[in-house]
Amino acid sequence: MDTGERPGRQQTPARSALVRELSHRVPGLDPTVLDAFSRVDRADFVPPGFDPYDVSAPVPLAEVDGRAVSTISAPDMVALMLQQAEILPGDRVLEVGAGSGYSAALMAAHGARVTSIEIIAELVESARATLRACGSPARVMVGDGMAGRPEDAPYDRVVFTCAAHRLPPWVWTQTTDRARVVIPLRRDSTYCLALVRDADVFTCVDAIPCGFVPLIGDVEDASGPDAAWSPWPPRTLSRHPST
Ligand SMILES: C[S@@+](CC[C@H](N)C(=O)[O-])C[C@H]1O[C@@H](n2cnc3c(N)ncnc32)[C@H](O)[C@@H]1O
């Protein structure tokens, strides 16, 4: 099985230190998550001038009018999301928001079949080049997270790395009946939710306060069926909220 590991790649002291720091900061991290961090080097994805091994620092990738529209999330946040996703070897994974390709490479290092979509075409080109250079099998495609990617569905896991006001409706049609979805969901505050599907209901099994760049194209709909979610964060999300 191709795990995304670069042949002959040596573990560096800085990468080992990052893994140690992660295991202290995030107690109970699954060994498979730590193993992925030890095999994928964040330095390959971070632009020059930034410390790739700072465990809690996001790195800007793209800005519009002085506001970040893309960042490489901090390693501690990425680790928490991977923990929430519980990725298994062979899982079919869709990531929404490829950015640099770093989290896609980490997911592929779990032995998953990863497709990552990204709305900014220039980022797709550089993420592909970096993943190729690293020997990662993760695929990056230009795509819109408001539409998903039906070509490779159904997915066992969907991981959003940008924040939405609601679960985009395609998630119901492009995931398996027992899928797990990780999504930063916004109201006054943003929580990264781990959602486990059982047919027509997603149950929230974990919620972490967080901050993420917005999902482009997502608009708040104050009259929508899930606008009055209470409690916040929500405990369940239903396919047919009015029934
Ligand atoms: C936090 S960054 C992703 C970081 C990335 N996972 C990494 O490891 O570098 C979020 C990304 O979501 C992308 N994005 C925002 N809205 C999107 C949409 N509608 N469809 C696809 N990608 C989107 C942004 O362009 C940005 O690159």
The ligand as an SDF file (V2000), in Angstrom:
LIG
                    3D

 27 29  0  0  0  0  0  0  0  0999 V2000
   -7.2710   26.7540    6.0900 C   0  0  0  0  0  0  0  0  0  0  0  0
   -7.0490   26.7400    4.3480 S   0  0  0  0  0  0  0  0  0  0  0  0
   -6.5890   25.0560    4.0040 C   0  0  0  0  0  0  0  0  0  0  0  0
   -5.3260   24.5550    4.5400 C   0  0  0  0  0  0  0  0  0  0  0  0
   -4.8910   23.2620    3.8890 C   0  0  0  0  0  0  0  0  0  0  0  0
   -5.7070   22.1480    4.2810 N   0  0  0  0  0  0  0  0  0  0  0  0
   -3.4130   22.9950    4.0990 C   0  0  0  0  0  0  0  0  0  0  0  0
   -3.0540   21.9630    4.6930 O   0  0  0  0  0  0  0  0  0  0  0  0
   -2.6170   23.8320    3.6490 O   0  0  0  0  0  0  0  0  0  0  0  0
   -8.7160   26.6800    3.6880 C   0  0  0  0  0  0  0  0  0  0  0  0
   -8.7620   26.5580    2.2000 C   0  0  0  0  0  0  0  0  0  0  0  0
  -10.1220   26.4260    1.8140 O   0  0  0  0  0  0  0  0  0  0  0  0
  -10.2340   26.9740    0.5190 C   0  0  0  0  0  0  0  0  0  0  0  0
  -11.6480   27.2160    0.1960 N   0  0  0  0  0  0  0  0  0  0  0  0
  -12.4620   28.1910    0.6610 C   0  0  0  0  0  0  0  0  0  0  0  0
  -13.6820   28.0900    0.1010 N   0  0  0  0  0  0  0  0  0  0  0  0
  -13.6420   27.0240   -0.7320 C   0  0  0  0  0  0  0  0  0  0  0  0
  -14.5980   26.4180   -1.5880 C   0  0  0  0  0  0  0  0  0  0  0  0
  -15.8490   26.9010   -1.7430 N   0  0  0  0  0  0  0  0  0  0  0  0
  -14.2270   25.3180   -2.2850 N   0  0  0  0  0  0  0  0  0  0  0  0
  -12.9650   24.8000   -2.1710 C   0  0  0  0  0  0  0  0  0  0  0  0
  -12.0090   25.3550   -1.3880 N   0  0  0  0  0  0  0  0  0  0  0  0
  -12.3450   26.4490   -0.6690 C   0  0  0  0  0  0  0  0  0  0  0  0
   -9.4060   28.2460    0.6260 C   0  0  0  0  0  0  0  0  0  0  0  0
   -9.0450   28.7540   -0.6410 O   0  0  0  0  0  0  0  0  0  0  0  0
   -8.2230   27.7610    1.4650 C   0  0  0  0  0  0  0  0  0  0  0  0
   -7.1480   27.3830    0.6560 O   0  0  0  0  0  0  0  0  0  0  0  0
  1  2  1  0
  2  3  1  0
  2 10  1  0
  3  4  1  0
  4  5  1  0
  5  6  1  0
  5  7  1  0
  7  8  2  0
  7  9  1  0
 10 11  1  0
 11 12  1  0
 11 26  1  0
 12 13  1  0
 13 14  1  0
 13 24  1  0
 14 15  1  0
 14 23  1  0
 15 16  2  0
 16 17  1  0
 17 18  1  0
 17 23  2  0
 18 19  1  0
 18 20  2  0
 20 21  1  0
 21 22  2  0
 22 23  1  0
 24 25  1  0
 24 26  1  0
 26 27  1  0
M  CHG  2   2   1   9  -1
M  END
$$$$
